Amino acid sequence: MAVPDAQFLAMVDRLAEVERAHAADYTSFSVRGKRFGYYWPRTHTAGLKQTLSEQIALVAERPDVFEVQFTSGGFGWVVVYLERIDADELTELLYEAWQLSAPESLVQDHPLRL
C-alpha cells in the first residue's frame, strides 16, 4: 500500500508544466507559477492543495494517512504520509491538487490518466 518516494516524484513528473523549487528540507511544485504541492524526503510526506471540504473529509476519515497542513486562500492543504496511501488514491489527489492551480485550458488538454 505504500508509495515509494521515487514513485511519488514520477507521478509529479507526469503532470503538465510542473515547476520544481528546491529548498533545504523540501521541494515545492507549481504549475504556471501557482503552488499545488510540497515534498519532504526526510519524513516521506507530501503536502497537497485541496478544497476546504476535501481537507476536512480526508483528515476526518483517515487521520493515520492525512493531517491538516494549513489553510490559505480558500484552500485546505493536507499532509499525506506516502507510506500509508496507495498509488491510485495518491494519483487522484495529486491530480486534483494540480488541477486546483492549473488554468482551465491546461486541465482540459491534460485529463487524469490512471
Backbone as CSV, one residue per row, in Angstrom:
resi,resn,N_x,N_y,N_z,CA_x,CA_y,CA_z,C_x,C_y,C_z
1,MET,0.817,-1.197,0.000,0.000,0.000,0.000,0.857,1.256,0.000
2,ALA,2.084,1.204,0.360,2.947,2.379,0.410,3.333,2.845,-0.993
3,VAL,3.549,4.148,-1.105,4.054,4.731,-2.344,5.490,5.190,-2.079
4,PRO,6.461,4.546,-2.710,7.851,4.973,-2.525,8.051,6.407,-3.018
5,ASP,9.021,7.086,-2.436,9.289,8.475,-2.803,9.525,8.622,-4.300
6,ALA,10.301,7.730,-4.887,10.599,7.815,-6.321,9.331,7.690,-7.161
7,GLN,8.410,6.866,-6.725,7.147,6.715,-7.457,6.319,7.997,-7.348
8,PHE,6.290,8.607,-6.164,5.576,9.870,-5.999,6.153,10.930,-6.940
9,LEU,7.470,11.044,-6.980,8.106,12.048,-7.839,7.836,11.758,-9.316
10,ALA,7.753,10.493,-9.692,7.398,10.134,-11.068,5.958,10.551,-11.378
11,MET,5.074,10.430,-10.395,3.689,10.889,-10.579,3.658,12.391,-10.853
12,VAL,4.441,13.129,-10.088,4.520,14.580,-10.284,5.022,14.886,-11.689
13,ASP,6.021,14.147,-12.142,6.609,14.378,-13.460,5.626,14.137,-14.604
14,ARG,4.594,13.339,-14.371,3.600,13.069,-15.416,2.599,14.207,-15.583
15,LEU,2.555,15.134,-14.643,1.656,16.279,-14.752,2.260,17.329,-15.684
16,ALA,1.407,18.072,-16.359,1.868,19.051,-17.345,2.418,20.307,-16.679
17,GLU,3.514,20.782,-17.214,4.105,22.079,-16.888,4.426,22.279,-15.404
18,VAL,4.874,21.232,-14.759,5.219,21.334,-13.339,6.580,22.014,-13.190
19,GLU,6.615,22.977,-12.295,7.845,23.681,-11.953,8.240,23.235,-10.552
20,ARG,9.506,22.881,-10.377,10.006,22.470,-9.062,10.891,23.564,-8.496
21,ALA,10.780,23.767,-7.191,11.681,24.676,-6.480,12.232,23.910,-5.292
22,HIS,13.545,23.866,-5.188,14.197,23.103,-4.133,14.641,24.030,-3.003
23,ALA,14.327,23.620,-1.791,14.788,24.304,-0.586,15.623,23.298,0.204
24,ALA,16.119,23.711,1.333,16.985,22.830,2.122,16.286,21.539,2.537
25,ASP,15.036,21.630,2.966,14.345,20.464,3.525,13.183,19.948,2.698
26,TYR,12.830,20.640,1.621,11.660,20.230,0.850,11.779,20.699,-0.598
27,THR,10.896,20.155,-1.414,10.721,20.596,-2.795,9.280,21.023,-2.936
28,SER,9.053,22.139,-3.630,7.683,22.571,-3.886,7.382,22.409,-5.376
29,PHE,6.092,22.261,-5.670,5.632,22.046,-7.038,4.598,23.102,-7.387
30,SER,4.748,23.677,-8.564,3.830,24.703,-9.049,3.495,24.416,-10.506
31,VAL,2.398,25.011,-10.956,2.032,24.989,-12.363,1.713,26.423,-12.751
32,ARG,2.449,26.925,-13.728,2.328,28.314,-14.183,2.353,29.298,-13.022
33,GLY,3.280,29.061,-12.111,3.513,29.974,-11.002,2.600,29.810,-9.807
34,LYS,1.683,28.860,-9.847,0.766,28.636,-8.719,1.107,27.316,-8.035
35,ARG,1.398,27.392,-6.758,1.815,26.232,-5.974,0.658,25.262,-5.772
36,PHE,0.980,23.952,-5.868,-0.028,22.933,-5.592,0.485,21.803,-4.713
37,GLY,1.783,21.775,-4.429,2.268,20.680,-3.604,3.667,20.884,-3.062
38,TYR,3.986,20.037,-2.080,5.294,20.008,-1.428,5.699,18.556,-1.239
39,TYR,6.996,18.347,-1.076,7.511,17.015,-0.776,8.651,17.161,0.220
40,TRP,8.573,16.376,1.322,9.611,16.356,2.349,10.247,14.964,2.376
41,PRO,11.437,14.816,1.836,12.057,13.486,1.783,12.382,12.906,3.155
42,ARG,12.726,13.747,4.121,13.101,13.235,5.446,11.948,12.499,6.116
43,THR,10.721,13.009,5.927,9.553,12.401,6.581,8.706,11.555,5.631
44,HIS,9.111,11.480,4.373,8.360,10.718,3.366,6.900,11.168,3.331
45,THR,6.725,12.492,3.269,5.389,13.072,3.224,5.280,14.061,2.077
46,ALA,4.040,14.292,1.677,3.735,15.301,0.664,2.666,16.217,1.227
47,GLY,2.681,17.457,0.810,1.623,18.404,1.133,0.890,18.721,-0.145
48,LEU,-0.429,18.553,-0.143,-1.211,18.754,-1.356,-2.357,19.722,-1.142
49,LYS,-2.554,20.582,-2.102,-3.652,21.540,-2.104,-4.958,20.790,-2.342
50,GLN,-5.975,21.129,-1.574,-7.303,20.541,-1.718,-8.347,21.619,-1.445
51,THR,-9.596,21.319,-1.725,-10.657,22.222,-1.287,-10.769,22.098,0.228
52,LEU,-11.365,23.087,0.857,-11.537,23.018,2.312,-12.368,21.812,2.716
53,SER,-13.438,21.531,1.962,-14.295,20.393,2.315,-13.556,19.070,2.146
54,GLU,-12.723,18.970,1.125,-11.941,17.744,0.928,-10.897,17.584,2.022
55,GLN,-10.263,18.671,2.424,-9.288,18.626,3.518,-9.947,18.061,4.776
56,ILE,-11.092,18.599,5.129,-11.806,18.166,6.335,-12.189,16.691,6.233
57,ALA,-12.719,16.289,5.073,-13.156,14.899,4.893,-11.984,13.925,4.958
58,LEU,-10.894,14.238,4.290,-9.737,13.336,4.290,-9.194,13.127,5.695
59,VAL,-9.019,14.213,6.421,-8.447,14.124,7.771,-9.402,13.403,8.717
60,ALA,-10.689,13.686,8.589,-11.671,13.046,9.468,-11.777,11.543,9.208
61,GLU,-11.737,11.153,7.941,-11.910,9.747,7.584,-10.667,8.900,7.871
62,ARG,-9.467,9.484,7.667,-8.246,8.687,7.814,-7.111,9.526,8.404
63,PRO,-7.202,9.837,9.689,-6.163,10.653,10.317,-4.794,9.966,10.388
64,ASP,-4.744,8.665,10.139,-3.466,7.967,10.095,-2.734,8.200,8.767
65,VAL,-3.457,8.676,7.754,-2.886,8.916,6.426,-2.742,10.406,6.139
66,PHE,-3.695,11.209,6.635,-3.756,12.640,6.331,-3.767,13.467,7.601
67,GLU,-3.179,14.662,7.515,-3.323,15.634,8.595,-3.435,17.016,7.980
68,VAL,-4.034,17.918,8.722,-4.157,19.294,8.252,-2.771,19.916,8.208
69,GLN,-2.440,20.520,7.073,-1.184,21.249,6.962,-1.442,22.719,7.259
70,PHE,-2.302,23.367,6.457,-2.703,24.750,6.690,-3.853,25.078,5.753
71,THR,-4.466,26.227,5.935,-5.455,26.737,5.002,-4.954,28.077,4.483
72,SER,-5.290,28.343,3.221,-4.833,29.581,2.604,-5.653,29.854,1.359
73,GLY,-6.128,31.074,1.236,-6.836,31.469,0.026,-8.040,30.620,-0.308
74,GLY,-8.736,30.133,0.696,-9.913,29.311,0.459,-9.609,27.846,0.176
75,PHE,-8.359,27.451,0.340,-7.971,26.055,0.114,-7.451,25.451,1.405
76,GLY,-7.620,24.143,1.523,-7.107,23.415,2.666,-6.027,22.459,2.214
77,TRP,-4.855,22.619,2.751,-3.732,21.763,2.392,-3.647,20.592,3.371
78,VAL,-3.310,19.409,2.833,-3.175,18.221,3.672,-1.767,17.644,3.551
79,VAL,-1.281,17.119,4.654,-0.062,16.323,4.647,-0.490,14.887,4.366
80,VAL,0.217,14.234,3.450,-0.073,12.851,3.079,1.145,12.005,3.444
81,TYR,0.934,10.968,4.243,2.002,10.030,4.585,2.110,9.009,3.449
82,LEU,3.181,9.104,2.672,3.341,8.262,1.488,3.393,6.781,1.829
83,GLU,3.824,6.446,3.016,3.914,5.040,3.421,2.547,4.440,3.780
84,ARG,1.489,5.293,3.786,0.178,4.821,4.240,-0.927,5.001,3.201
85,ILE,-0.573,5.257,1.943,-1.569,5.508,0.903,-1.239,4.653,-0.312
86,ASP,-2.261,4.274,-1.066,-1.984,3.502,-2.278,-1.811,4.442,-3.470
87,ALA,-1.196,3.921,-4.504,-0.803,4.728,-5.657,-1.994,5.337,-6.389
88,ASP,-3.074,4.585,-6.552,-4.229,5.119,-7.281,-4.844,6.306,-6.560
89,GLU,-5.017,6.182,-5.242,-5.594,7.296,-4.489,-4.669,8.511,-4.518
90,LEU,-3.384,8.278,-4.372,-2.439,9.385,-4.406,-2.414,10.048,-5.782
91,THR,-2.493,9.255,-6.835,-2.545,9.818,-8.186,-3.726,10.774,-8.325
92,GLU,-4.889,10.367,-7.845,-6.081,11.214,-7.922,-5.924,12.481,-7.094
93,LEU,-5.419,12.372,-5.882,-5.244,13.546,-5.026,-4.208,14.512,-5.597
94,LEU,-3.148,13.968,-6.153,-2.115,14.801,-6.763,-2.668,15.535,-7.978
95,TYR,-3.434,14.827,-8.800,-4.049,15.466,-9.968,-5.014,16.562,-9.527
96,GLU,-5.827,16.284,-8.507,-6.770,17.294,-8.001,-6.025,18.530,-7.503
97,ALA,-4.906,18.323,-6.821,-4.110,19.449,-6.334,-3.589,20.270,-7.514
98,TRP,-3.053,19.596,-8.512,-2.559,20.260,-9.720,-3.688,21.019,-10.417
99,GLN,-4.837,20.357,-10.536,-5.999,20.920,-11.217,-6.484,22.200,-10.536
100,LEU,-6.378,22.279,-9.215,-6.812,23.475,-8.487,-5.932,24.688,-8.785
101,SER,-4.735,24.460,-9.307,-3.812,25.560,-9.610,-3.629,25.813,-11.100
102,ALA,-3.888,24.822,-11.920,-3.658,24.940,-13.360,-4.780,25.725,-14.042
103,PRO,-4.453,26.447,-15.108,-5.501,27.107,-15.885,-6.451,26.074,-16.500
104,GLU,-7.690,26.448,-16.668,-8.709,25.528,-17.169,-8.323,24.927,-18.518
105,SER,-7.736,25.712,-19.396,-7.355,25.195,-20.709,-6.290,24.101,-20.597
106,LEU,-5.375,24.241,-19.673,-4.345,23.230,-19.458,-4.963,21.951,-18.893
107,VAL,-5.899,22.105,-17.974,-6.598,20.947,-17.403,-7.360,20.195,-18.494
108,GLN,-8.030,20.929,-19.377,-8.777,20.285,-20.468,-7.853,19.525,-21.406
109,ASP,-6.657,20.049,-21.619,-5.696,19.397,-22.504,-4.997,18.204,-21.860
110,HIS,-5.082,18.095,-20.536,-4.385,17.043,-19.803,-5.298,16.400,-18.756
111,PRO,-6.260,15.572,-19.200,-7.145,14.896,-18.239,-6.385,13.851,-17.427
112,LEU,-6.980,13.464,-16.318,-6.379,12.452,-15.446,-6.317,11.115,-16.176
113,ARG,-5.150,10.490,-16.100,-4.965,9.149,-16.673,-4.392,8.263,-15.577
114,LEU,-5.156,7.268,-15.182,-4.689,6.333,-14.138,-3.883,5.212,-14.736
